[in-house]
Amino acid sequence: FVVHKQMETAYFNSKSRELGLPIWKDEEMTKDIYDLMVGHEIGHALWTPLDMLENAQIRKIDHGFVNILEDVRIDKKVKNKYPGLIGIYNRGYVDLAKKNFFGTDGKDISKMGLIDRINLFFKGNGNIEFSNEEKVWVDRAAKTVTPDDVLDLAEELYAWMAENAPEESDDE
């Protein structure tokens, strides 16, 4: 089922098989953003298994990490199966960035957490710098193939980030 609602972004519900698309003002919902969202959510419909989020909950893996890394896997599969979407994705992400969809205006992206920078990188922001240690995680995200790859990586990355979090001083 495809539904249009007043909401901030698109979604796909694996259980109900509902694809939701936001209703935005015409000047905000460009053709490329709309097609990007449809292509992306169809990717979830085709390749994100129903039990993936349930398995993440059982394993106590952070949902946000799973979602970002699954998006990387899905977008890669979508672009491989439907190469005509590559240009649409590229233009759509430019349009989304212009409307500050990712909330980065006025923010120092280099100070964001690794998972957020990975998300922005795979959503078209190729100007993000990563340390050599961080590049390993970016490369691993790019190489995920199966849902289990995503769950394992999300679990490992969350633990690595927690272990390598910058120390907070008493002044902060």
Buried (B, 14 or more C-beta within 10 A) or exposed (E): EEEEEEEEEBBBBBEEEBBBBBEBEEEEBBEBBBBBBBBBBBBBBEBBEEEBBEBBEEEEBBEEBBBBBBBBBBBBBBBEEBEEBBEBBBBBBBBBBEBEBBEBEEEEBEEBEBBBBBBBBBBBBEEBEBEEEBEEBBEBBEEBEEBEBBBBBBBBBBEBBEEEEEEEEEEE
